[in-house]
Amino acid sequence: MPTKQEKAAFARRLRDLLEPLKIRGGTKLAEQFNLRYRGERPVTTQAAHKWLSGATIPKPDKLRMLAEWLNVKEHWLHYGPPPASTAKPLARGDKYPPSQETIELASKIALLPPRDRFLVEEMVERLYGEDSAEE
């Protein structure tokens, strides 16, 4: 069962998503939601108001419809962003596993002509501090 804080956080995310659409109350939310929802029971104005006020979180089928309509991930809408990483910085000399961005950048650098690739490598080494001990 969701805590008060989880319900309040859900309501904030929902209100933030609805603000650009100029949907601020339960009546308007229920009306717009029901235009899109194809389930057994449409949402009532009271239920929509409870979503917006943080009293309840929608059932899975309605949450799925909200996420689809508002173009966000269902998990994010329900639970919010993942907690900040608790990973500690690596010790000097240790290496992080390469990210997708790093791999793409390395691929682009590898495709450069040798002279340009050398310049990029020199610049990275200088910025990283490999040559700083020599100066």
Residue, then its C-alpha position, 0 to 999 in steps of 0.5 A: m500500500p502506498t505511503k502518504q509521501e508516495k501518493a503526494a509525489f504521484a499527485r505532484r507528477l500528475r499535476d505537473l504533466l497536466e499543467p501544460l494541458k490546462i487541466r487543473g481539476g478533477t472534473k476536467l481530468a475525468e472528462q479528458f481521461n474518459l475520452r481516451y479510456r476504453g476500460e469497463r468503468p470510466v473514472t469519476t470526478q471524485a476519483a480524479h480529484k483523489w489522484l490530483s490531491g494525493a489521496t489515491i493512486p489509480k489502479p494499474d489499468k488507469l495508471r497505464m492509460l494516464a501514462e500512455w496519454l501523457n507520454v511518460k513511462e508508467h513506472w515513472l508516473h507511479y514511482g518517480p525517478p530512481p533514487a540517486s546512485t549510491a556508487k562511490p567514486l573509483a580510486r585513482g587508476d580504476k576505470y568506470p565501465p564505458s557508457q554507450e556515449t563513450i563507446e559511440l565517441a570512441s567509434k567516431i574518433a577511430l574513424l578520423p584520419p590518423r592526423d586528426r585522431f592524434l590531435v584528439e588523443e593529445m588533447v584528451e591526454r593534456l586535459y586528463g593530466e597525463d602530461s601535467a607531471e612533465e611540465 
